[in-house]
Amino acid sequence: MAHRGTPIAHLGGLLGSDLVEVSDDPAVLDAGGRWAVVLPYAGSPVLARFAEWHPSGPGEFAGPWLGPRHWSSSADETSYIRGVERVREVIAEGGVYQANVCRVLSAPLPEPARADMGGLHALLRAGNPAPYAGMVSIPGVVEVATASPELFLRRSGDVVESGPIKGTGRVRTDLSSKDEAENVMIVDLVRNDLSRVCATGSVSVPGLLQIEEHPGLVHLVSRVRGHLDPDVGWPDIVAATFPPGSVTGAPKLAALDLIQQVEATPREIYCGAVGWIDADQRTAELAVAIRTFWKSDGLLKFGTGAGITWGSDPAREWAETELKARRLIEVAGGVWPPVEASNDAPAVSAVRTGKEVTS
């Protein structure tokens, strides 16, 4: 097990160790090496090159974790619904077609000595398995653990693919025509983003409106794929596609402006991207930073949100943010190693009251 405080990353089933450098310049991603990548929605990129990568399970490096009991939200139900209604007004005025409205939950960690992100990552892997699970821990720089179900970008040579999610429910029958319309709208946005860095005519949609099942949820997922232009590098790819269209809206620039008006606090890492890039192999896998925890200002934070269209019911959109958060904060409220759970694992309630959430 790595000593606490040692920079590590666990991404794509590989453990990165022996940190060589940290940069905020995407140009380094074309220069060589394998990088852990954290692109905050708001803030500077953290690009960390590790010299060693080898297969590892999270239990091999996880330190102790004691999850938080008391969560607060940046928006209560009333203020969140007010934000949704404002988005619907702008849609009616023709300013946007769709925009995401999010809120950030935060909680004090009970014991700093039992706040290892490797332990939280292990808990998430056990309690909420996700296709793009991972963690990056560089104390003093960034500490993040994700259980993301959503692919932002995958690269294999000149082929790049995105897997936007729009549409969430408890079961398949919860998904509606509103979800389908929203998904198609974002697929069109992602196609447009990728076309800025891909060869003309190469962008396609190999999968549209596919249903994926995840713990406690179902999602409506599509796939967009293209062939990169020969001279395109990572700075171009990031500039063309970030932040992800599925967590912003359409048109993207207008949605970004509207989001800034209606959300009470910056998203920070939430809705950015987390993953890895191998410059030598010209491969990559970056997840959208949803279902993601990070440390900031001595707190553990977690974001949740929903996509708003003219057909949105504000109360249902609030309920969707609660559904997305409920299972994850319950899992994060546990204990690692699990043998301790019978003694002092916190019983964390669902996010019901908005401003203050307690066990």
Beta strands, then each sheet from edge to edge (+ up, - down):
strand 1: 8-11
strand 2: 14-23
strand 3: 34-39
strand 4: 46-55
strand 5: 65-66
strand 6: 71-73
strand 7: 98-108
strand 8: 132-138
strand 9: 142-148
strand 10: 151-156
strand 11: 159-163
strand 12: 165-169
strand 13: 204-214
strand 14: 217-227
strand 15: 249-250
strand 16: 273-278
strand 17: 283-288
strand 18: 292-296
strand 19: 299-308
strand 20: 335-336
strand 21: 356-357
sheet 1: 12+ 14- 11+ 10- 17+ 16- 3+ 4- 2+ 1- 8+ 9- 18+ 19- 7+ 6- 21+
sheet 2: 12+ 14- 11+ 10- 17+ 16- 3+ 4- 2+ 1- 8+ 9- 18+ 19- 7+ 15-
sheet 3: 5+ 20-
sheet 4: 12+ 14- 13+
end
